């Protein structure tokens, strides 16, 4: 009798765990899909998972198989571990010191990018504090298809060159542009410049 009771309790615990995982999974799938600006139909086409199944997963109405989760993770370009990870709903405050903030430097040594983005979002969202000396050039290779970069100028002025199309921005202005092709950011004028750069990976599928 005791063994039977123990078995029932274990089964209930497994069911509860599956419900919690499914609930977090649905939220994660929906958040990533919306972050990548994908409709249910587009995600279904890219993953090979039926639109109705994806909708049920997002609404926590079904427990998907591991194969289904794998297909969705591949379509969303994230690891299956990240999709399966449960989230902690408790509030938190995380502080990073100046000394612990990585700095990237351009080839000419005149543009510096402090990586202020969160490591947990690096697969789909990155952001940087950019500082540049006059004449500094940041020459970047293409990011993944559909990526968009946003450069918000705080001080001085920058220009952005994307495949020969050039636009300029001064303090208080923002440039947004495709960064899935070679692109160049230049500090123009005679004064140093600063900006916040945000890179949205796979923001949209642009033909």
Backbone as a chain_set.jsonl record, in Angstrom:
{"seq": "XXXXXXXXXXXXXXXXXXXXXXXXXXXXXXXXXXXXXXXXXXXXXXXXXXXXXXXXXXXXXXXXXXXXXXXXXXXXXXXXXXXXXXXXXXXXXXXXXXXXXXXXXXXXXXXXXXXXXXXXXXXXXXXXXXXXXXXXXXXXXXXXXXXXXXXXXXXXXXXXXXXXXXXXXXXXXXXXXXXXXXXXXXXXXXXXXXXXXXXXXXXXXXX", "coords": {"N": [[0.844, -1.211, 0.0], [1.942, 1.212, 0.8], [3.945, 1.447, -1.122], [2.397, 1.811, -3.377], [1.194, 4.279, -2.842], [3.448, 5.864, -2.775], [4.24, 5.658, -5.446], [2.107, 6.938, -6.728], [2.442, 9.557, -5.75], [4.909, 10.183, -6.88], [4.242, 10.135, -9.58], [2.447, 12.263, -9.651], [4.223, 14.331, -9.035], [5.898, 14.239, -11.276], [4.05, 14.937, -13.261], [3.374, 17.531, -12.417], [5.88, 18.762, -12.685], [6.189, 18.561, -15.459], [4.104, 20.199, -16.289], [4.955, 22.701, -15.314], [7.368, 23.012, -16.741], [6.357, 22.975, -19.352], [4.786, 25.278, -19.289], [6.719, 27.317, -18.944], [8.178, 26.817, -21.248], [6.376, 27.412, -23.3], [6.102, 30.188, -22.924], [8.724, 30.975, -23.445], [9.118, 30.189, -26.146], [7.18, 31.796, -27.413], [8.119, 34.359, -26.719], [10.649, 34.452, -28.0], [9.874, 34.051, -30.658], [8.371, 36.374, -31.175], [10.339, 38.281, -30.711], [11.984, 37.849, -32.865], [10.331, 38.676, -34.79], [8.555, 36.926, -36.068], [5.737, 35.352, -37.515], [3.195, 32.975, -36.491], [2.726, 31.295, -38.65], [5.063, 31.653, -40.178], [7.043, 30.665, -38.44], [6.156, 28.045, -38.279], [6.554, 27.204, -40.916], [9.358, 27.4, -41.124], [10.226, 25.64, -39.17], [8.953, 23.233, -39.532], [7.044, 22.336, -37.856], [3.651, 22.028, -37.1], [1.427, 24.81, -37.407], [-0.779, 24.9, -35.671], [0.079, 23.28, -33.59], [2.261, 24.727, -32.562], [0.897, 26.971, -31.655], [-0.639, 25.782, -29.623], [1.424, 24.995, -27.899], [2.464, 27.493, -27.113], [0.301, 28.434, -25.694], [0.297, 26.763, -23.578], [-1.064, 24.321, -23.757], [-0.335, 21.813, -24.45], [2.107, 19.172, -24.118], [5.005, 19.18, -25.699], [6.965, 16.94, -27.79], [10.445, 15.974, -27.48], [11.652, 16.039, -29.955], [10.063, 17.873, -31.324], [10.578, 20.214, -29.856], [13.279, 20.471, -30.428], [13.206, 21.015, -33.213], [11.929, 23.515, -33.2], [13.796, 25.021, -31.755], [15.949, 24.999, -33.536], [14.853, 26.439, -35.691], [14.515, 28.895, -34.472], [17.061, 29.561, -34.024], [18.511, 29.095, -31.64], [19.975, 27.458, -28.766], [18.898, 24.202, -27.681], [19.001, 23.842, -24.977], [18.647, 26.403, -23.99], [16.026, 26.935, -24.752], [14.676, 25.079, -23.203], [15.25, 25.868, -20.642], [14.095, 26.87, -17.455], [12.606, 29.824, -16.161], [13.464, 32.21, -13.649], [11.265, 33.814, -11.605], [11.735, 35.637, -9.65], [12.623, 38.972, -8.659], [15.652, 40.707, -9.534], [18.852, 42.308, -9.201], [21.577, 43.111, -11.075], [24.956, 43.92, -11.163], [27.611, 45.278, -13.037], [30.993, 46.031, -13.027], [33.119, 48.73, -14.204], [35.661, 47.737, -14.729], [35.132, 45.109, -15.289], [33.838, 45.164, -17.691], [33.911, 44.191, -20.978], [35.958, 45.436, -23.669], [35.911, 46.267, -27.051], [38.006, 47.06, -29.788], [38.442, 49.053, -32.67], [40.062, 48.419, -35.878], [41.693, 50.593, -36.509], [42.159, 51.625, -34.035], [40.729, 53.764, -33.055], [38.063, 53.638, -32.431], [36.0, 52.509, -29.864], [34.243, 49.88, -28.361], [32.304, 49.282, -25.707], [31.105, 46.443, -24.202], [28.044, 46.32, -23.133], [25.796, 44.863, -23.101], [23.607, 42.147, -22.06], [24.752, 38.922, -21.301], [23.019, 36.776, -21.523], [21.303, 37.429, -23.554], [22.712, 37.496, -25.851], [22.519, 35.987, -28.179], [20.413, 36.99, -29.601], [20.091, 39.692, -29.08], [22.177, 42.441, -28.792], [24.102, 45.011, -27.2], [25.974, 48.088, -27.1], [28.268, 50.513, -25.718], [29.49, 53.09, -27.453], [32.459, 54.778, -28.203], [34.349, 57.235, -29.889], [37.197, 58.544, -31.586], [37.9, 61.517, -33.526], [37.579, 60.858, -36.973], [37.687, 58.143, -36.64], [37.098, 54.74, -37.61], [34.831, 52.094, -37.865], [34.752, 49.1, -39.187], [32.684, 46.626, -40.207], [31.916, 43.139, -40.541], [29.25, 41.283, -42.207], [26.34, 40.547, -40.212], [24.12, 37.876, -39.12], [21.521, 36.891, -41.429], [18.875, 39.205, -41.886], [19.382, 40.789, -39.696], [19.365, 43.818, -37.761], [20.747, 46.987, -37.053], [21.027, 49.58, -34.644], [21.944, 52.865, -34.14], [22.336, 55.208, -31.801], [23.061, 58.474, -31.351], [24.918, 60.159, -28.918], [26.85, 62.112, -28.322], [28.67, 64.379, -30.451], [29.131, 63.341, -33.884], [28.185, 60.847, -36.295], [28.607, 58.823, -39.253], [27.012, 56.403, -41.298], [27.713, 53.784, -43.473], [26.256, 51.698, -45.675], [26.654, 49.395, -47.956], [27.329, 51.418, -49.807], [25.308, 53.248, -49.46], [24.863, 56.123, -47.675], [24.323, 57.667, -44.555], [23.993, 60.325, -42.174], [24.264, 61.246, -38.678], [23.663, 63.289, -35.836], [24.113, 64.358, -32.38], [21.415, 63.218, -30.442], [20.051, 62.044, -32.486], [19.096, 59.083, -34.348], [20.224, 56.282, -36.197], [19.035, 53.591, -38.087], [19.663, 50.461, -39.555], [20.267, 47.904, -42.017], [22.318, 45.262, -41.056], [23.211, 42.94, -42.074], [24.959, 42.79, -44.076], [28.106, 44.015, -45.386], [29.121, 46.813, -43.429], [29.854, 50.153, -42.404], [30.852, 52.286, -39.801], [31.517, 55.611, -39.105], [33.305, 58.161, -37.349], [32.625, 61.435, -37.642], [33.548, 64.881, -38.229], [35.244, 67.22, -36.026], [35.361, 66.612, -33.375], [35.417, 64.283, -30.589], [33.159, 61.44, -30.382], [30.155, 59.879, -29.121], [27.995, 57.053, -28.736], [25.115, 54.899, -28.447], [24.915, 51.596, -29.376], [22.765, 49.21, -30.7], [22.197, 45.889, -31.521], [20.013, 43.926, -33.228], [19.56, 40.703, -33.659], [18.613, 38.769, -36.407], [16.226, 40.202, -36.857], [14.225, 40.574, -38.713], [12.994, 39.026, -41.685], [14.352, 40.0, -44.521], [13.888, 40.52, -47.881]], "CA": [[0.0, 0.0, 0.0], [2.84, 2.365, 0.877], [4.611, 1.563, -2.42], [1.411, 2.373, -4.313], [1.062, 5.707, -2.525], [4.678, 6.531, -3.229], [4.186, 5.721, -6.906], [1.143, 7.984, -7.099], [3.066, 10.848, -5.461], [5.942, 10.424, -7.89], [3.561, 10.445, -10.839], [1.944, 13.642, -9.526], [5.374, 15.23, -9.103], [6.318, 14.294, -12.679], [3.047, 15.703, -14.002], [3.529, 18.932, -12.04], [7.105, 19.239, -13.314], [5.931, 18.706, -16.889], [3.263, 21.377, -16.478], [5.791, 23.888, -15.097], [8.281, 23.115, -17.874], [5.578, 23.333, -20.53], [4.396, 26.674, -19.171], [7.879, 28.15, -19.228], [8.548, 26.581, -22.633], [5.473, 28.187, -24.143], [6.46, 31.605, -22.804], [10.011, 31.179, -24.11], [8.896, 30.094, -27.596], [6.443, 32.985, -27.849], [8.989, 35.536, -26.592], [11.66, 34.414, -29.059], [9.205, 34.231, -31.958], [8.028, 37.79, -31.322], [11.589, 39.039, -30.785], [12.484, 37.692, -34.229], [9.296, 39.199, -35.673], [8.031, 35.81, -36.852], [4.361, 34.951, -37.266], [3.052, 31.543, -36.257], [2.861, 30.62, -39.942], [6.466, 31.683, -40.574], [7.772, 29.731, -37.597], [5.74, 26.706, -38.685], [7.22, 26.895, -42.181], [10.797, 27.25, -40.912], [10.529, 24.553, -38.239], [8.305, 21.989, -39.907], [6.053, 22.025, -36.817], [2.366, 22.597, -37.497], [1.053, 26.076, -36.772], [-1.696, 24.629, -34.565], [0.867, 22.731, -32.479], [3.014, 25.839, -31.972], [-0.077, 27.781, -30.916], [-0.972, 25.05, -28.395], [2.598, 25.064, -27.021], [2.545, 28.838, -26.548], [-0.816, 28.604, -24.746], [0.459, 25.759, -22.536], [-2.149, 23.353, -23.89], [0.215, 20.509, -24.816], [3.499, 18.907, -23.778], [5.629, 18.756, -26.958], [8.042, 15.959, -27.735], [11.787, 16.543, -27.581], [11.905, 16.284, -31.379], [9.382, 19.132, -31.666], [11.335, 21.3, -29.225], [14.522, 20.614, -31.194], [12.891, 21.692, -34.477], [11.653, 24.921, -32.905], [15.046, 25.677, -31.359], [16.732, 25.204, -34.748], [14.223, 27.518, -36.466], [14.722, 30.146, -33.741], [18.512, 29.774, -33.983], [18.979, 29.083, -30.254], [20.251, 26.111, -28.283], [17.746, 23.544, -27.066], [19.113, 24.066, -23.539], [18.066, 27.711, -23.686], [14.577, 26.83, -24.883], [14.154, 24.27, -22.109], [15.567, 26.455, -19.335], [13.009, 27.548, -16.762], [13.003, 31.171, -15.748], [13.233, 32.561, -12.252], [10.386, 34.977, -11.587], [12.123, 36.562, -8.596], [13.358, 40.15, -9.138], [17.075, 40.691, -9.224], [19.651, 43.432, -9.675], [22.92, 42.641, -11.401], [25.851, 45.047, -11.39], [28.896, 44.986, -13.671], [31.906, 47.151, -12.849], [33.832, 49.201, -15.39], [36.795, 46.843, -14.975], [34.636, 43.831, -15.802], [33.148, 45.377, -18.956], [34.84, 43.974, -22.104], [36.097, 46.521, -24.647], [36.38, 45.926, -28.393], [38.66, 48.217, -30.406], [38.486, 48.984, -34.131], [41.394, 48.169, -36.444], [42.513, 51.804, -36.463], [42.36, 51.992, -32.643], [40.041, 55.017, -32.743], [36.678, 53.388, -32.02], [35.956, 51.535, -28.782], [32.904, 49.397, -28.05], [32.158, 48.622, -24.409], [29.996, 45.487, -24.296], [27.175, 46.527, -21.973], [24.653, 43.961, -23.226], [23.508, 41.005, -21.151], [25.245, 37.716, -21.947], [21.915, 35.857, -21.766], [20.559, 37.823, -24.757], [23.68, 37.745, -26.915], [22.153, 35.29, -29.402], [19.4, 37.722, -30.368], [20.151, 41.123, -28.81], [23.469, 42.893, -28.288], [24.217, 46.465, -27.217], [27.318, 48.578, -26.81], [28.55, 51.933, -25.537], [30.501, 53.374, -28.474], [33.184, 56.058, -28.119], [35.209, 57.307, -31.065], [37.986, 59.738, -31.848], [37.641, 62.044, -34.862], [38.138, 60.071, -38.067], [37.667, 56.712, -36.326], [36.291, 53.926, -38.525], [34.49, 50.745, -37.435], [34.399, 48.351, -40.393], [32.114, 45.371, -39.685], [31.429, 42.098, -41.442], [27.799, 41.085, -42.079], [25.766, 39.676, -39.197], [23.232, 36.906, -39.736], [20.502, 37.456, -42.307], [17.74, 39.833, -41.23], [19.783, 41.577, -38.529], [19.236, 45.273, -37.849], [21.563, 47.703, -36.083], [20.512, 50.905, -34.305], [23.002, 53.707, -33.584], [21.766, 56.435, -31.219], [24.199, 59.349, -31.083], [24.834, 60.918, -27.667], [27.72, 63.284, -28.5], [29.375, 64.413, -31.722], [28.397, 62.926, -35.079], [28.626, 59.646, -36.985], [27.955, 58.467, -40.49], [26.944, 54.96, -41.529], [27.789, 53.418, -44.888], [25.793, 50.327, -45.914], [26.681, 49.113, -49.398], [27.387, 52.656, -50.565], [24.254, 54.163, -49.0], [25.441, 56.815, -46.52], [23.482, 58.593, -43.801], [24.696, 60.92, -41.035], [23.438, 61.574, -37.51], [24.332, 64.033, -34.765], [23.582, 64.099, -31.042], [19.961, 63.211, -30.354], [19.483, 61.365, -33.655], [19.322, 57.637, -34.416], [20.235, 55.621, -37.497], [18.772, 52.145, -38.076], [20.092, 49.981, -40.86], [20.569, 46.484, -42.151], [23.717, 44.956, -40.784], [23.493, 41.608, -42.586], [25.865, 43.02, -45.197], [29.201, 44.867, -44.886], [28.688, 48.15, -43.039], [30.939, 50.941, -41.821], [30.468, 53.419, -38.95], [32.638, 56.567, -39.03], [33.172, 59.364, -36.522], [32.903, 62.581, -38.506], [33.713, 66.131, -37.502], [36.528, 67.433, -35.352], [35.22, 66.3, -31.953], [35.104, 62.884, -30.255], [31.726, 61.155, -30.423], [29.673, 58.737, -28.352], [26.683, 56.559, -29.161], [24.69, 53.574, -28.001], [24.636, 50.74, -30.523], [21.982, 48.023, -30.39], [22.124, 44.969, -32.655], [18.918, 42.966, -33.111], [19.892, 39.607, -34.548], [17.475, 38.123, -37.071], [15.082, 41.017, -36.502], [13.18, 40.384, -39.727], [13.501, 38.43, -42.91], [14.258, 41.018, -45.556], [14.251, 40.015, -49.208]], "C": [[0.872, 1.252, 0.0], [3.543, 2.58, -0.463], [3.69, 2.186, -3.447], [1.261, 3.87, -4.094], [2.283, 6.478, -3.002], [4.692, 6.686, -4.739], [3.256, 6.808, -7.395], [1.748, 9.366, -6.889], [4.133, 11.191, -6.496], [5.321, 10.811, -9.231], [3.027, 11.875, -10.816], [3.08, 14.652, -9.652], [5.865, 15.373, -10.54], [5.366, 15.142, -13.507], [3.169, 17.19, -13.71], [4.766, 19.527, -12.689], [6.92, 19.47, -14.793], [5.094, 19.94, -17.165], [4.062, 22.665, -16.324], [6.711, 24.107, -16.284], [7.546, 23.557, -19.116], [5.181, 24.8, -20.494], [5.532, 27.611, -19.478], [8.289, 28.022, -20.69], [7.685, 27.413, -23.564], [5.803, 29.668, -24.127], [7.756, 31.903, -23.555], [9.855, 31.165, -25.625], [8.209, 31.354, -28.111], [7.318, 34.239, -27.804], [10.023, 35.59, -27.712], [11.033, 34.65, -30.424], [8.882, 35.707, -32.205], [9.279, 38.655, -31.43], [12.165, 38.985, -32.19], [11.469, 38.152, -35.268], [8.768, 38.119, -36.615], [6.568, 35.567, -36.497], [4.332, 33.458, -36.969], [3.263, 30.757, -37.548], [4.318, 30.559, -40.387], [7.304, 30.712, -39.747], [7.421, 28.291, -37.956], [6.457, 26.283, -39.964], [8.702, 26.615, -41.972], [11.141, 26.032, -40.056], [9.977, 23.201, -38.685], [7.309, 21.507, -38.862], [4.751, 22.739, -37.184], [2.035, 23.86, -36.706], [0.16, 25.847, -35.562], [-0.957, 24.085, -33.341], [1.639, 23.838, -31.773], [2.083, 26.709, -31.13], [-0.451, 27.113, -29.603], [0.181, 25.089, -27.394], [2.665, 26.423, -26.337], [1.443, 29.09, -25.516], [-0.781, 27.57, -23.621], [-0.675, 24.739, -22.551], [-1.653, 21.962, -24.279], [1.647, 20.388, -24.325], [4.204, 18.373, -25.025], [6.708, 17.704, -26.745], [9.386, 16.673, -27.845], [12.128, 16.866, -29.026], [11.274, 17.604, -31.823], [10.136, 20.324, -31.094], [12.628, 21.551, -30.003], [14.279, 21.354, -32.499], [12.64, 23.183, -34.26], [12.936, 25.667, -32.536], [15.924, 25.942, -32.577], [16.173, 26.362, -35.569], [14.445, 28.874, -35.812], [16.201, 30.454, -33.52], [19.021, 29.927, -32.553], [19.226, 27.631, -29.84], [19.003, 25.52, -27.633], [17.778, 23.72, -25.548], [18.463, 25.382, -23.145], [16.545, 27.666, -23.77], [13.967, 26.098, -23.692], [14.352, 24.9, -20.737], [14.346, 27.13, -18.736], [13.5, 28.896, -16.293], [12.658, 31.405, -14.286], [12.425, 33.856, -12.211], [10.767, 35.982, -10.507], [12.872, 37.759, -9.181], [14.821, 40.05, -8.758], [17.702, 41.977, -9.733], [21.07, 42.921, -9.878], [23.796, 43.844, -11.758], [27.155, 44.569, -12.01], [29.791, 46.206, -13.537], [32.554, 47.541, -14.177], [34.975, 48.24, -15.747], [36.368, 45.516, -15.583], [33.915, 43.956, -17.136], [34.128, 45.203, -20.121], [34.813, 45.14, -23.086], [36.613, 45.955, -25.965], [36.944, 47.193, -29.022], [38.725, 48.01, -31.909], [39.918, 48.79, -34.618], [42.29, 49.399, -36.379], [42.755, 52.306, -35.038], [41.588, 53.222, -32.2], [38.583, 54.847, -32.315], [36.681, 52.264, -30.987], [34.505, 51.175, -28.465], [32.931, 48.679, -26.703], [30.924, 47.725, -24.482], [29.148, 45.592, -23.034], [25.93, 45.655, -22.035], [24.744, 42.786, -22.279], [23.908, 39.744, -21.897], [24.106, 36.763, -22.305], [21.114, 36.218, -23.021], [21.455, 37.911, -25.989], [23.312, 37.068, -28.226], [21.131, 36.053, -30.223], [19.408, 39.227, -30.127], [21.497, 41.473, -28.192], [23.451, 44.422, -28.237], [25.543, 46.909, -26.623], [27.292, 50.074, -26.532], [29.722, 52.248, -26.46], [31.138, 54.733, -28.218], [34.2, 56.08, -29.252], [35.962, 58.625, -31.119], [37.671, 60.238, -33.257], [38.337, 61.204, -35.938], [38.127, 58.58, -37.832], [36.704, 55.956, -37.225], [36.084, 52.535, -37.926], [33.941, 50.009, -38.648], [33.949, 46.96, -39.97], [31.706, 44.419, -40.795], [29.924, 41.928, -41.248], [27.446, 40.194, -40.883], [24.815, 38.712, -39.903], [22.082, 37.592, -40.459], [19.31, 37.992, -41.514], [18.094, 40.694, -40.044], [19.691, 43.074, -38.805], [20.059, 45.908, -36.733], [20.978, 49.092, -35.871], [21.624, 51.689, -33.613], [22.395, 55.022, -33.119], [22.914, 57.318, -30.738], [23.947, 60.179, -29.824], [25.643, 62.202, -27.759], [28.387, 63.204, -29.87], [28.504, 63.96, -32.876], [29.03, 61.687, -35.698], [27.989, 59.595, -38.367], [28.034, 56.955, -40.656], [26.89, 54.708, -43.024], [27.393, 51.95, -45.017], [25.699, 50.124, -47.425], [26.612, 50.379, -50.237], [26.305, 53.656, -50.228], [24.715, 54.782, -47.692], [24.427, 57.763, -45.886], [24.28, 59.088, -42.602], [23.721, 61.224, -39.898], [24.28, 62.305, -36.487], [23.634, 63.738, -33.456], [22.058, 64.214, -31.017], [19.284, 62.489, -31.5], [19.89, 59.884, -33.661], [19.295, 57.154, -35.861], [19.945, 54.137, -37.287], [19.016, 51.621, -39.475], [20.329, 48.484, -40.838], [22.044, 46.258, -41.87], [24.048, 43.515, -41.186], [24.283, 41.671, -43.889], [26.998, 43.91, -44.682], [28.703, 46.277, -44.576], [29.813, 48.838, -42.272], [30.341, 52.094, -41.012], [31.687, 54.323, -38.809], [32.292, 57.718, -38.089], [33.568, 60.552, -37.389], [32.976, 63.862, -37.675], [35.041, 66.163, -36.774], [36.497, 67.083, -33.868], [35.018, 64.796, -31.747], [33.591, 62.684, -30.227], [31.405, 59.933, -29.578], [28.295, 58.341, -28.852], [26.379, 55.249, -28.443], [24.316, 52.768, -29.239], [23.895, 49.494, -30.057], [21.88, 47.176, -31.65], [21.032, 43.941, -32.367], [19.184, 41.87, -34.135], [18.623, 38.97, -35.103], [16.192, 38.862, -36.757], [13.911, 40.81, -37.454], [13.817, 39.716, -40.929], [13.27, 39.426, -44.026], [14.726, 40.441, -46.893], [15.036, 41.063, -49.967]], "O": [[0.588, 2.223, -0.701], [3.725, 3.715, -0.903], [4.119, 2.981, -4.284], [1.206, 4.641, -5.052], [2.181, 7.575, -3.551], [5.106, 7.723, -5.258], [3.562, 7.518, -8.353], [1.597, 10.249, -7.733], [4.248, 12.336, -6.932], [5.814, 11.701, -9.925], [3.126, 12.608, -11.8], [2.929, 15.694, -10.29], [6.206, 16.47, -10.982], [5.785, 15.951, -14.335], [3.083, 18.018, -14.617], [4.731, 20.652, -13.188], [7.424, 20.451, -15.34], [5.326, 20.651, -18.143], [3.883, 23.609, -17.093], [6.836, 25.224, -16.786], [8.031, 24.41, -19.859], [5.224, 25.492, -21.511], [5.349, 28.598, -20.191], [8.701, 29.004, -21.308], [8.185, 28.04, -24.498], [5.79, 30.33, -25.165], [7.883, 32.935, -24.214], [10.398, 32.03, -26.313], [8.614, 31.914, -29.13], [7.279, 35.071, -28.71], [10.248, 36.645, -28.305], [11.594, 35.367, -31.254], [9.093, 36.222, -33.303], [9.285, 39.65, -32.154], [12.764, 39.953, -32.658], [11.703, 38.037, -36.471], [8.56, 38.363, -37.804], [6.199, 35.573, -35.323], [5.325, 32.759, -37.171], [3.89, 29.698, -37.549], [4.766, 29.54, -40.912], [8.17, 30.02, -40.282], [8.287, 27.416, -37.94], [6.912, 25.145, -40.082], [9.247, 25.692, -42.577], [12.22, 25.458, -40.197], [10.471, 22.153, -38.269], [6.787, 20.396, -38.965], [4.761, 23.919, -37.536], [2.32, 23.965, -35.513], [0.313, 26.516, -34.54], [-1.316, 24.387, -32.203], [1.675, 23.892, -30.544], [2.438, 27.129, -30.029], [-0.571, 27.785, -28.578], [-0.043, 25.202, -26.189], [2.894, 26.506, -25.13], [1.629, 29.865, -24.578], [-1.703, 27.498, -22.809], [-1.183, 24.342, -21.503], [-2.451, 21.035, -24.423], [2.327, 21.397, -24.137], [4.012, 17.208, -25.374], [7.286, 17.594, -25.664], [9.453, 17.833, -28.252], [12.813, 17.852, -29.299], [11.866, 18.358, -32.595], [10.311, 21.334, -31.775], [13.024, 22.698, -30.21], [15.062, 22.232, -32.863], [13.089, 24.013, -35.05], [13.139, 26.807, -32.953], [16.574, 26.985, -32.657], [16.935, 27.179, -36.087], [14.552, 29.888, -36.501], [16.555, 31.466, -32.914], [19.862, 30.783, -32.278], [18.746, 26.699, -30.485], [18.161, 26.245, -27.104], [16.732, 23.747, -24.9], [17.812, 25.478, -22.105], [15.854, 28.283, -22.959], [12.882, 26.447, -23.227], [13.694, 24.509, -19.774], [13.642, 27.874, -19.419], [14.694, 29.08, -16.056], [11.683, 30.863, -13.764], [12.865, 34.88, -12.733], [10.189, 37.067, -10.445], [13.673, 37.591, -10.1], [15.181, 39.391, -7.783], [17.142, 42.653, -10.597], [21.683, 42.368, -8.964], [23.404, 44.683, -12.569], [27.736, 43.579, -11.567], [29.385, 47.309, -13.901], [32.537, 46.777, -15.141], [35.221, 47.967, -16.922], [37.135, 44.875, -16.301], [33.426, 42.957, -17.665], [35.076, 45.979, -20.247], [33.769, 45.755, -23.304], [37.623, 45.253, -25.997], [36.412, 48.282, -28.808], [39.031, 46.911, -32.373], [40.87, 48.974, -33.86], [43.503, 49.276, -36.214], [43.467, 53.29, -34.84], [41.771, 53.685, -31.075], [37.944, 55.807, -31.885], [37.28, 51.21, -31.198], [33.651, 52.05, -28.321], [33.51, 47.601, -26.577], [29.827, 48.194, -24.788], [29.489, 45.024, -21.996], [25.097, 45.697, -21.13], [25.813, 42.466, -21.76], [23.446, 39.518, -23.015], [24.209, 36.019, -23.281], [20.328, 35.402, -23.504], [21.012, 38.349, -27.05], [23.742, 37.519, -29.287], [20.986, 35.797, -31.418], [18.794, 39.972, -30.891], [21.907, 40.879, -27.195], [22.866, 45.066, -29.107], [26.145, 46.235, -25.787], [26.434, 50.805, -27.025], [30.823, 51.73, -26.269], [30.435, 55.727, -28.036], [34.837, 55.067, -29.542], [35.44, 59.677, -30.749], [37.219, 59.46, -34.098], [39.521, 60.885, -35.828], [38.511, 57.814, -38.715], [35.631, 56.456, -37.564], [37.044, 51.876, -37.528], [32.816, 50.255, -39.084], [34.745, 46.191, -39.43], [31.217, 44.834, -41.846], [29.376, 42.376, -40.241], [28.145, 39.228, -40.58], [24.711, 38.722, -41.129], [21.716, 38.725, -40.142], [18.802, 37.337, -40.603], [17.204, 41.283, -39.429], [19.909, 43.533, -39.927], [20.066, 45.421, -35.603], [20.488, 49.713, -36.815], [22.181, 51.232, -32.615], [21.989, 55.851, -33.933], [23.651, 56.946, -29.824], [22.903, 60.816, -29.683], [25.186, 63.261, -27.328], [28.64, 62.117, -30.388], [27.289, 64.162, -32.864], [30.244, 61.496, -35.636], [26.969, 60.237, -38.621], [28.989, 56.313, -40.218], [26.118, 55.337, -43.748], [28.097, 51.064, -44.532], [24.781, 50.62, -48.079], [25.924, 50.417, -51.256], [26.371, 54.805, -50.666], [24.937, 54.074, -46.71], [23.766, 58.546, -46.568], [25.134, 58.374, -42.074], [22.527, 61.43, -40.116], [25.454, 61.992, -36.287], [22.679, 62.964, -33.415], [21.489, 65.188, -31.511], [18.063, 62.332, -31.493], [20.89, 59.495, -33.058], [18.444, 57.568, -36.649], [20.536, 53.5, -36.414], [18.63, 52.248, -40.462], [20.558, 47.883, -39.788], [22.907, 46.972, -42.382], [25.027, 42.938, -40.712], [24.275, 40.737, -44.691], [26.851, 44.512, -43.618], [27.958, 46.867, -45.359], [30.61, 48.195, -41.588], [29.438, 52.789, -41.479], [32.766, 53.861, -38.437], [31.154, 58.184, -38.037], [34.717, 60.657, -37.819], [32.508, 63.896, -36.537], [35.856, 65.248, -36.894], [37.503, 67.242, -33.176], [34.505, 64.113, -32.633], [32.833, 63.642, -30.067], [32.254, 59.071, -29.348], [27.527, 59.176, -29.329], [27.269, 54.588, -27.907], [23.5, 53.205, -30.051], [24.336, 48.806, -29.137], [21.522, 47.675, -32.716], [21.109, 43.186, -31.398], [19.047, 42.09, -35.339], [17.685, 38.673, -34.364], [15.181, 38.243, -36.428], [12.75, 40.866, -37.049], [15.021, 39.827, -41.159], [12.133, 39.669, -44.43], [15.841, 39.932, -47.0], [15.435, 40.829, -51.108]]}, "num_chains": 1, "name": "protein.A"}
